[in-house]
Amino acid sequence: MKDDTILAHSGRAPLRVGAPVNMPVHRASTILSPTLDAFEANERGDSMFKNVCYGALGTDNAFALCDAVNRLEQGAGSMVTSSGLAACTLSVLAFVGAGDHVLMPDSVYGPQRMFCETILRRYGVETTFYDPRIGSGIEILIKANTRVVYTEAPGSQTFEMQDIPAIVKAAHAHGAVVIIDNTWASPLYFKPLTLGVDICIEAATKFISGHSDLVMGIITARTHELYKQMRAFCVQMGEIASPDDCYMALRGLRTMRVRMDAQYASALELARWLEKRPEVKQVLYPPLESDPGHALWARDFTGGGALFSVVLDKMPRKAVSAMIDGYRFFGIGASWGGYDSLVELCHPDRSALDRIPPVWNGDNCTLVRYAIGLEDIEDLKQDLEDGFARMASALS
Ligand SMILES: Cc1ncc(COP(=O)(O)O)c(C=O)c1O
């Protein structure tokens, strides 16, 4: 089955007379069995992987969503988590113990960095943050106790691309598990498991749900063994997402292709327009030919998440506020991947910027991140143009 057919047909309710197209919401903690034998048989063996036997292990809605996403990722099995961040943290925790070492890109999603610096450290796991553009050079950072090489392509806020196949090759040569946060591209534009990545994370909060109305993560494993280990860990940690949220995420998935293609087309056009503006020093967006990561993106990806950053001269707060506060269509708020455009002022971690040879010149620049929605592109362009005019008058 091709991706667009998976989007439309997988995870559906079984066909019977009177069945709705969409899997109804199965809200449940207790799942009843007619006999003791049937109850115990259901709980035995592979129950946590496929049988509906207790709400905390998932009802039909979670299994339906996981089936659809797993097919898109071309994995061996998927599981839902309570948030995208939970998927990021649990996927690392599932493979490490005290005394182990983890490699994490310097450009990683901020809260994941914080998790390494606080919780992982407290549990005796050491993290080395590496330049995301390191490629096969990662080999020299791998130690005997390195269990996980974590990746995120492109990086949050600063959008560095990573050479995933080169990193996989080096990590696997040393027996380390490779994890990727694939939220920006989604399984429609990048399939990391087919390149040997072991665990793939999607913050379903973003493009999969697509409507800014739920919080969820989805983890998919490359092999059955990895799936069993990861899923057992999530079950033991009590990780699940509600049936209602799974229903909504599956509903979002149905239209993900049309939403993402439209948002990507608008994002690329706006990024091209922005990079020609006199106010803009650089647009950080790998699908742009001018982006330093463009060649890697073109080699491995088939499209781009509708999220990019714009580098401006260092602006006084009042000029930035004048620009951002007055936007009509770019909402000010966290998250992205919904149908509505958003804007955020970025404050990348200083220690990250110190380590990365600057893609943008930290202290001399202002970094603004835009998520592009489904609005008319001319309206968005006008909104951005008006914002630059407000910024200029605040400066004069
Ligand atoms: C790249 C990336 N990964 C993970 C997350 C975490 O997702 P959630 O907000 O569902 O916890 C985010 C959230 O912004 C993100 O941008």
The ligand as a MOL file (V3000), in Angstrom:
LIG
                    3D

  0  0  0     0  0            999 V3000
M  V30 BEGIN CTAB
M  V30 COUNTS 16 16 0 0 0
M  V30 BEGIN ATOM
M  V30 1 C 10.9080 18.6800 17.4690 0
M  V30 2 C 9.9700 18.4730 18.6270 0
M  V30 3 N 9.9740 17.2900 19.2440 0
M  V30 4 C 9.1830 17.0430 20.2920 0
M  V30 5 C 8.3250 18.0070 20.7670 0
M  V30 6 C 7.4910 17.7020 21.9710 0
M  V30 7 O 6.1540 17.5010 21.6340 0
M  V30 8 P 5.0010 17.7800 22.6930 0
M  V30 9 O 4.7160 19.2490 22.6440 0
M  V30 10 O 3.8720 16.9350 22.2270 0
M  V30 11 O 5.4950 17.3470 24.0290 0
M  V30 12 C 8.2790 19.2580 20.1580 0
M  V30 13 C 7.3780 20.3030 20.6460 0
M  V30 14 O 7.4140 21.4470 20.2740 0
M  V30 15 C 9.1350 19.4960 19.0540 0
M  V30 16 O 9.1650 20.6980 18.4510 0
M  V30 END ATOM
M  V30 BEGIN BOND
M  V30 1 1 1 2
M  V30 2 1 2 3
M  V30 3 2 2 15
M  V30 4 2 3 4
M  V30 5 1 4 5
M  V30 6 1 5 6
M  V30 7 2 5 12
M  V30 8 1 6 7
M  V30 9 1 7 8
M  V30 10 2 8 9
M  V30 11 1 8 10
M  V30 12 1 8 11
M  V30 13 1 12 13
M  V30 14 1 12 15
M  V30 15 2 13 14
M  V30 16 1 15 16
M  V30 END BOND
M  V30 END CTAB
M  END
